Amino acid sequence: MLYYLSLGSNFGDREQLLRQALTSIEQQIGTLLRCSSLYYSEPWGFKSEHEFCNLCCAVETDKSPLKVLHLTQAIERSLGRTRKSDGQYADRTMDIDLIRVFDQDTEIKHQSEELVLPHPLWEQRDFVRIPLSEICSL
């Protein structure tokens, strides 16, 4: 399956944290196929003096969406993330979101309490939409 992930950091050494996250994704999840340029943006959904550094990547793996979600959450924690957003956004060392998932040419749709695919807000967020358009045809 082909996963499109969005990564962002606005606390700490953002670029280094993104590099570490990409290394962990390749070691724990699957083959990193493409990676966008870095994209800098203001926080979305909250106010902070810390600008985000974002990117999107394409990863190939045979792991299920829920397994990939759990692995990305573990990577976030290993990079200093202390809690997942529950509608209240805050500064964070690492945020990794599953944006879109494809099996062959068919987009996977998933809806559970834990995970919604495709990500319901990706088209509203320039920090996802722009880097994602760099690595795939939308």
C-alpha positions as a printed Julia matrix, in Angstrom:
138×3 Matrix{Float64}:
   0.0    0.0    0.0
   1.03   3.57  -0.61
   0.74   5.98   2.32
   0.97   9.75   2.13
   2.03  11.16   5.49
   2.26  14.74   6.73
   4.93  15.6    9.28
   5.26  18.81  11.26
   7.27  20.24  14.13
   7.21  23.66  15.79
   9.17  23.04  18.95
  12.87  22.21  19.28
  15.25  21.65  16.35
  12.42  21.24  13.83
  14.46  20.21  10.8
  16.5   17.68  12.8
  13.33  16.23  14.34
  11.82  15.81  10.86
  14.99  14.02   9.66
  14.82  11.71  12.69
  11.14  11.01  12.04
  11.83  10.12   8.39
  14.61   7.74   9.46
  12.28   6.08  11.97
   9.51   5.81   9.37
  11.87   4.04   6.99
  13.17   1.72   9.73
   9.79   0.86  11.26
   7.11   1.33   8.62
   8.32   0.89   5.07
  10.18   2.22   2.06
  10.35   6.0    1.76
   9.57   6.69  -1.91
   9.35  10.48  -2.09
   9.68  13.43   0.22
   8.6   17.03  -0.35
  10.57  20.17   0.3
  10.28  21.77   3.72
   7.3   24.09   4.1
   7.15  26.72   6.85
   3.79  27.85   8.2
   2.01  29.57  11.03
   0.3   27.25  13.53
  -3.15  26.06  12.42
  -5.94  26.08  14.97
  -4.01  27.81  17.77
  -1.71  30.77  18.42
   2.0   30.35  19.05
   5.19  32.29  18.46
   6.74  29.08  17.07
   6.45  28.57  13.31
   5.92  25.04  11.99
   8.24  23.22   9.66
   6.28  20.69   7.59
   6.79  18.14   4.84
   4.91  15.28   3.21
   6.28  11.89   2.26
   5.15   8.8    0.38
   5.8    5.43   2.02
   5.23   1.94   0.64
   4.39  -0.81   3.14
   2.2   -3.87   3.57
   1.17  -2.73   7.07
  -2.49  -1.93   7.8
  -3.61   1.68   8.36
  -4.15   1.09  12.09
  -0.71  -0.49  12.43
   0.87   2.49  10.63
  -1.09   4.86  12.9
   0.21   3.11  16.02
   3.77   3.14  14.69
   3.62   6.86  13.81
   2.26   7.62  17.28
   5.18   5.69  18.82
   7.61   7.68  16.65
   5.99  10.92  17.83
   6.44   9.87  21.46
  10.07   8.84  20.86
  10.7   12.38  19.56
   9.22  14.07  22.62
   5.5   14.31  21.88
   3.72  14.07  25.2
   0.08  14.0   24.15
  -2.09  13.72  21.06
  -4.36  16.64  20.19
  -7.96  16.2   21.29
  -9.32  19.25  19.53
  -7.04  21.53  21.54
  -3.9   22.16  19.5
  -0.57  23.13  21.09
   3.14  23.36  20.31
   4.68  19.97  19.6
   8.0   18.44  18.73
   6.44  16.07  16.21
   3.1   15.5   14.54
   2.65  12.72  11.98
  -0.7   12.36  10.23
  -1.91   9.72   7.8
  -3.37  11.79   4.97
  -4.26   9.4    2.15
  -3.73   5.67   1.62
  -3.94   3.73  -1.66
  -4.06   0.0   -2.38
  -3.12  -0.26  -6.05
  -5.05   2.67  -7.56
  -7.93   2.55  -5.06
  -8.01   5.03  -2.21
  -8.65   3.37   1.14
 -11.53   4.83   3.1
 -11.58   4.14   6.83
 -13.64   5.58   9.64
 -13.28   4.62  13.27
 -12.87   6.41  16.56
  -9.11   6.05  16.16
  -8.6    6.89  12.49
 -10.39   8.58   9.59
  -9.05   8.17   6.03
  -8.58  10.2    4.01
  -7.67  12.77   6.65
 -10.79  14.95   6.9
  -9.0   18.33   6.97
  -6.1   17.86   4.58
  -7.58  19.96   1.76
  -8.08  22.92   4.14
  -4.46  22.98   5.27
  -1.91  24.58   2.95
   0.89  23.03   5.0
  -0.41  19.62   3.86
  -1.91  20.41   0.46
   1.13  22.23  -0.98
   3.86  19.72   0.02
   1.55  16.84  -0.91
   0.99  18.28  -4.38
   4.77  18.36  -4.79
   5.04  14.57  -4.48
   1.77  13.33  -6.02
  -0.99  14.24  -8.46
  -3.98  15.45  -6.48
